[in-house]
Amino acid sequence: MNNILNEIGIENYIFLSVILFSIGVFGVLYRRNAIIVFMSIEIMLNAVNLLFVAFSTYHQDAQGQIFVFFSMAVAAAEVAVGLAILVSIFRNLGSIDINNLKNLKG
């Protein structure tokens, strides 16, 4: 059986994961729209999940893939709760700009 890592190489997966994680970090740091910040966090999470799958395949161990499965389930629940909070904030403030959320401090 031919392993996909023999053809592509784990270095390419690491490089792609670093690029995706960097895009996510720049999105979190430089954008002020809360939806884009959430999407950037999800990109960073997917970059880490890609590394988990690549290394678990490289070491021929399924534990990394199982961890990714549960991580994606938790991420889906996180997105649902996060979007519900954003909808509630938009209904109250009329905007989801992060700078306007500083008014929510008690």
PASEBA-843340 format. One record per residue: residue number from 1; x, y, z of N, C-alpha, C in turn. Coordinates in nm, 3 decimals, m for minus. Layout:
N
R   nr     n_xx     n_yy     n_zz    ca_xx    ca_yy    ca_zz     c_xx     c_yy     c_zz
R  NUM        X        Y        Z        X        Y        Z        X        Y        Z
...
END
This chain:
106
R   nr     n_xx     n_yy     n_zz    ca_xx    ca_yy    ca_zz     c_xx     c_yy     c_zz
R    1    0.084   m0.118    0.000    0.000    0.000    0.000    0.088    0.124    0.000
R    2    0.057    0.217   m0.088    0.138    0.337   m0.103    0.084    0.446   m0.010
R    3    0.171    0.496    0.076    0.133    0.599    0.171    0.138    0.736    0.102
R    4    0.039    0.819    0.130    0.033    0.952    0.067    0.148    1.040    0.112
R    5    0.199    1.017    0.234    0.311    1.099    0.282    0.440    1.067    0.208
R    6    0.451    0.946    0.152    0.569    0.913    0.072    0.570    0.992   m0.058
R    7    0.453    1.021   m0.111    0.444    1.094   m0.237    0.456    1.245   m0.217
R    8    0.388    1.298   m0.117    0.384    1.443   m0.098    0.492    1.489    0.000
R    9    0.513    1.418    0.106    0.611    1.456    0.206    0.548    1.535    0.319
R   10    0.593    1.508    0.439    0.535    1.573    0.555    0.574    1.721    0.562
R   11    0.685    1.757    0.496    0.729    1.897    0.497    0.625    1.988    0.434
R   12    0.560    1.939    0.328    0.457    2.019    0.262    0.335    2.040    0.351
R   13    0.300    1.938    0.429    0.189    1.953    0.523    0.225    2.054    0.633
R   14    0.348    2.047    0.681    0.392    2.143    0.782    0.391    2.284    0.725
R   15    0.439    2.300    0.603    0.442    2.432    0.539    0.300    2.487    0.521
R   16    0.209    2.403    0.473    0.071    2.447    0.455    0.007    2.483    0.588
R   17    0.035    2.406    0.691   m0.020    2.434    0.822    0.033    2.566    0.878
R   18    0.160    2.593    0.858    0.218    2.720    0.904    0.156    2.837    0.830
R   19    0.135    2.823    0.701    0.072    2.930    0.621   m0.071    2.954    0.671
R   20   m0.149    2.848    0.689   m0.286    2.864    0.736   m0.291    2.926    0.875
R   21   m0.203    2.881    0.964   m0.201    2.936    1.099   m0.162    3.084    1.097
R   22   m0.069    3.121    1.012   m0.027    3.261    1.000   m0.140    3.348    0.947
R   23   m0.214    3.299    0.850   m0.330    3.373    0.799   m0.431    3.394    0.910
R   24   m0.454    3.291    0.990   m0.546    3.302    1.102   m0.500    3.404    1.205
R   25   m0.371    3.403    1.237   m0.319    3.499    1.336   m0.332    3.641    1.284
R   26   m0.298    3.664    1.159   m0.312    3.799    1.103   m0.457    3.843    1.099
R   27   m0.547    3.751    1.072   m0.690    3.784    1.073   m0.739    3.824    1.210
R   28   m0.690    3.755    1.313   m0.731    3.789    1.450   m0.672    3.923    1.492
R   29   m0.548    3.948    1.455   m0.481    4.069    1.501   m0.522    4.196    1.427
R   30   m0.555    4.185    1.299   m0.574    4.306    1.219   m0.717    4.335    1.177
R   31   m0.808    4.243    1.194   m0.946    4.268    1.153   m1.031    4.303    1.273
R   32   m1.131    4.387    1.253   m1.217    4.433    1.362   m1.358    4.375    1.355
R   33   m1.388    4.300    1.252   m1.519    4.238    1.240   m1.517    4.106    1.317
R   34   m1.614    4.088    1.406   m1.614    3.970    1.492   m1.631    3.841    1.414
R   35   m1.707    3.844    1.306   m1.725    3.721    1.226   m1.593    3.680    1.161
R   36   m1.517    3.777    1.111   m1.388    3.746    1.050   m1.289    3.697    1.156
R   37   m1.297    3.751    1.277   m1.212    3.703    1.385   m1.246    3.557    1.417
R   38   m1.376    3.523    1.423   m1.415    3.384    1.446   m1.367    3.293    1.333
R   39   m1.378    3.340    1.210   m1.331    3.259    1.096   m1.180    3.241    1.104
R   40   m1.108    3.342    1.147   m0.963    3.331    1.158   m0.924    3.231    1.267
R   41   m0.998    3.230    1.377   m0.972    3.131    1.482   m0.998    2.991    1.429
R   42   m1.102    2.974    1.349   m1.130    2.843    1.291   m1.022    2.801    1.192
R   43   m0.966    2.895    1.119   m0.855    2.863    1.028   m0.734    2.814    1.108
R   44   m0.707    2.881    1.221   m0.595    2.837    1.305   m0.620    2.698    1.361
R   45   m0.743    2.671    1.403   m0.777    2.539    1.455   m0.763    2.433    1.346
R   46   m0.804    2.464    1.224   m0.790    2.368    1.114   m0.644    2.344    1.078
R   47   m0.559    2.445    1.093   m0.416    2.427    1.068   m0.357    2.328    1.168
R   48   m0.395    2.341    1.293   m0.347    2.248    1.395   m0.403    2.107    1.370
R   49   m0.529    2.099    1.332   m0.588    1.968    1.302   m0.517    1.902    1.184
R   50   m0.479    1.981    1.084   m0.405    1.926    0.970   m0.273    1.867    1.016
R   51   m0.205    1.935    1.107   m0.079    1.880    1.159   m0.102    1.752    1.239
R   52   m0.209    1.749    1.319   m0.239    1.627    1.393   m0.259    1.509    1.299
R   53   m0.335    1.530    1.194   m0.362    1.420    1.100   m0.235    1.381    1.025
R   54   m0.156    1.480    0.984   m0.033    1.450    0.910    0.064    1.371    0.997
R   55    0.083    1.413    1.121    0.177    1.341    1.207    0.123    1.205    1.251
R   56   m0.008    1.193    1.269   m0.061    1.061    1.305   m0.048    0.965    1.187
R   57   m0.062    1.016    1.065   m0.041    0.932    0.949    0.107    0.897    0.934
R   58    0.194    0.994    0.962    0.338    0.972    0.952    0.384    0.865    1.050
R   59    0.330    0.867    1.171    0.368    0.770    1.273    0.279    0.645    1.272
R   60    0.185    0.640    1.179    0.094    0.527    1.163    0.022    0.495    1.294
R   61   m0.033    0.603    1.354   m0.106    0.593    1.479   m0.235    0.673    1.464
R   62   m0.346    0.616    1.500   m0.476    0.680    1.478   m0.517    0.775    1.590
R   63   m0.436    0.790    1.694   m0.475    0.875    1.806   m0.491    1.021    1.765
R   64   m0.404    1.069    1.678   m0.416    1.208    1.631   m0.543    1.230    1.552
R   65   m0.581    1.134    1.471   m0.703    1.147    1.393   m0.826    1.141    1.482
R   66   m0.822    1.060    1.586   m0.934    1.056    1.680   m0.946    1.188    1.754
R   67   m0.831    1.245    1.793   m0.833    1.375    1.860   m0.891    1.481    1.768
R   68   m0.857    1.478    1.641   m0.910    1.575    1.545   m1.061    1.560    1.532
R   69   m1.110    1.438    1.533   m1.255    1.415    1.525   m1.327    1.483    1.640
R   70   m1.278    1.464    1.762   m1.342    1.527    1.877   m1.319    1.678    1.878
R   71   m1.205    1.721    1.832   m1.176    1.865    1.824   m1.271    1.934    1.727
R   72   m1.301    1.871    1.617   m1.394    1.931    1.520   m1.536    1.932    1.574
R   73   m1.573    1.833    1.653   m1.706    1.833    1.714   m1.719    1.948    1.814
R   74   m1.615    1.969    1.894   m1.617    2.080    1.989   m1.615    2.214    1.914
R   75   m1.541    2.222    1.805   m1.535    2.346    1.727   m1.670    2.379    1.665
R   76   m1.745    2.278    1.623   m1.878    2.303    1.568   m1.970    2.359    1.674
R   77   m1.962    2.306    1.795   m2.044    2.359    1.904   m1.999    2.501    1.939
R   78   m1.870    2.526    1.935   m1.817    2.660    1.962   m1.869    2.761    1.861
R   79   m1.873    2.724    1.736   m1.922    2.814    1.632   m2.070    2.843    1.652
R   80   m2.146    2.743    1.687   m2.290    2.764    1.708   m2.314    2.861    1.824
R   81   m2.243    2.843    1.933   m2.259    2.933    2.048   m2.206    3.072    2.015
R   82   m2.092    3.079    1.948   m2.034    3.208    1.912   m2.124    3.288    1.820
R   83   m2.181    3.223    1.721   m2.271    3.294    1.630   m2.399    3.337    1.699
R   84   m2.447    3.257    1.793   m2.567    3.297    1.869   m2.537    3.421    1.953
R   85   m2.419    3.426    2.012   m2.380    3.545    2.089   m2.367    3.665    1.997
R   86   m2.309    3.647    1.879   m2.295    3.759    1.785   m2.430    3.810    1.738
R   87   m2.524    3.721    1.712   m2.658    3.764    1.672   m2.724    3.843    1.783
R   88   m2.707    3.800    1.907   m2.763    3.872    2.021   m2.699    4.011    2.035
R   89   m2.570    4.018    2.017   m2.501    4.148    2.025   m2.546    4.239    1.911
R   90   m2.561    4.184    1.792   m2.606    4.265    1.679   m2.746    4.319    1.700
R   91   m2.833    4.238    1.759   m2.969    4.284    1.787   m2.970    4.398    1.889
R   92   m2.879    4.394    1.985   m2.877    4.497    2.089   m2.802    4.623    2.046
R   93   m2.689    4.607    1.977   m2.605    4.722    1.943   m2.619    4.768    1.798
R   94   m2.662    4.680    1.710   m2.672    4.714    1.568   m2.540    4.703    1.494
R   95   m2.437    4.651    1.561   m2.306    4.636    1.499   m2.233    4.521    1.568
R   96   m2.140    4.460    1.495   m2.056    4.356    1.555   m1.910    4.395    1.548
R   97   m1.884    4.526    1.539   m1.747    4.576    1.539   m1.688    4.554    1.678
R   98   m1.566    4.504    1.683   m1.504    4.471    1.811   m1.483    4.596    1.896
R   99   m1.455    4.709    1.833   m1.435    4.833    1.909   m1.562    4.874    1.983
R  100   m1.678    4.845    1.929   m1.804    4.879    1.995   m1.836    4.785    2.112
R  101   m1.771    4.670    2.116   m1.798    4.575    2.224   m1.733    4.616    2.356
R  102   m1.647    4.717    2.353   m1.586    4.765    2.478   m1.691    4.829    2.568
R  103   m1.804    4.870    2.512   m1.912    4.930    2.591   m1.985    4.827    2.677
R  104   m1.960    4.699    2.655   m2.030    4.595    2.729   m1.966    4.567    2.865
R  105   m1.855    4.635    2.895   m1.791    4.614    3.024   m1.881    4.660    3.136
R  106   m1.878    4.586    3.245   m1.966    4.615    3.358   m1.915    4.720    3.443
END
